[in-house]
Amino acid sequence: MTMIASSNKIESTPGELFRSPSGLLTRTAWEDELESTFDQMPRWYRSAAERDRRFARWVHAEAKGLACHLDRMLRPDTKPTLARHLRAVSEALWADAEWARHRIDGSMDEAA
């Protein structure tokens, strides 16, 4: 469904991004962060393409930051079961970051 963008309407498209591939980073979490930052949604929010670009940039930054943090938690004395779980989540986040990078640079536009 596509809505025509007017001064008060929000444009939406069927291919809009709603979550990272792992599902760990969602558009809802990003929008909650936006709402806590701005008194009202910024003008660029009306454009589905711009929302997708900015959401992908947020996923890229959040995924990399969280993955780095988890990687730093892995130590030689980390219990094997915990280390396995940390690695699994970290790898999912690194994959999310790579996915977002491809969305940002447009190399996945054809696949969308």
Beta strands, then each sheet from edge to edge (+ up, - down):
end
